[in-house]
Amino acid sequence: MILLTSTRQLLSNAIYRNSRHANLNFPMRNLMSKQLVYCEFGDPLEVVKCRESIVPPLGKTDVLVRMLAAPVNPADINTIQGKYPVKVELPQIAGNEGVGIVEEVGKEVNGFSPGNKVIITRPVQGTWRDLAVFSKDMLRVVPDNLGVVEAATLTVNPCTAYRMLMDFVPVKDNSLVVIQNGANSACGQNVIQICKAWGVKTVNIVRNRPNIAELKKYLEDLGATYVLTEEELRSTKIFKEKQIEKPSLALNCVGGKSSAEVLRHLEHSGKMVTYGGMSREPVTIPTSAFIFKNISFHGFWMTAYNEVAGKAEKDKMMEDVIALMCEGKLKGPAHKMVKLDNYLEAIGNALTVKGFMECKYILSF
């Protein structure tokens, strides 16, 4: 795709505007970066274009990173559509998460060395490119033995699962039961595995489908205690027959009828945390849930958490999650790796329910 001259100039200006902290006296290098860029909000299949651009000079506190992999998340799609609460300046390089290898560091950079594996810790940094200059404050060194898929997808779904299991009901300390819908989503898979590692039982709800037996086995192999379809949840006797205690924490990423059915099985004074709305239907709460069951309802957004949480708390979260991954107790989501040139396939998948619930596409460079 050949961009119009005016658009190319606009993109070039934006790159240098975003890199104005760099040492402009540093000699220009002939490094080129292949990037996925959008100049307007809209349908990602239409507005995202692949292009090459000169890598800007390395500033004193910058790090040059050769990217290894970057996932295509729902938040990426919503940002490109202009529907995400985080607004960006255009033109913009797409991508919020990713992992890479340090190639070079600025003169005043400490704690990073060429060859280090690093993840991007803040959103809207433009991870859908093969070579990038990032401020050192946007990066974190991770262990060499941390898998590429685990590292690339570390900052969103595993951390979301961890925080929801830590911040609302003390499930870990009291071995309380967790129920969740959308259990086969990337976040749902992380919830299952973290709970398994902590000795916490889970009831996991999924939509019925032709390969339901295969999906159930996959989630059970991850550590799910029970896996039920939405229809099975309506008639299940596992709570009435005391096969498992009623859940104290419900995690909802679907909304609509699914969230209402999950809510029905919550223990007295339980909590429901909503972090997504895949059905695009509202969460409807019966009055009796407030009055007679004392249920409380909460929302969670990882971006908002990161804006207010202290460094020590975030470091502890990262250390715990990375430790689980390196111990083999927390694996990356079901996924497919695709080359950057095949980005339209990855974006197209992410625009479907299948992309959200069944298989995450990850760009490789």
Buried (B, 14 or more C-beta within 10 A) or exposed (E): EEBEEEBEEBBBEBBBEBBEEBBEEBEEEEBEBBBBBBBEBEEBEEBBBBBEBBBBBBBBBBBBBBBBBBBBBBBBBBBBBBEBEEEBEBBBBBBBBBBBBBBBBBEEBEEBEEEBBBBBBBBBBBBBBBBBBBBBEBBBEBEEEBBBBBBBBBBBBBBBBBBBBBBBBEBBEEEBBBBBBBBBBBBBBBBBBBBBBBEBBBBBBBBEEEEBEEBBEBBBEBBBBBBBBBEBBEEBEBBEEEEBEBBBBBBBBBBBEBBBBBBBBBBEEBBBBBBBBBBEBEBEBEEEBEEEBEBBBEEBBBBEBBEEBEEEBBEEBBEBBBEBBBEEBBBBBBBEBBEBEEBBBBBBBBBEEEBBBBBBBBBBB
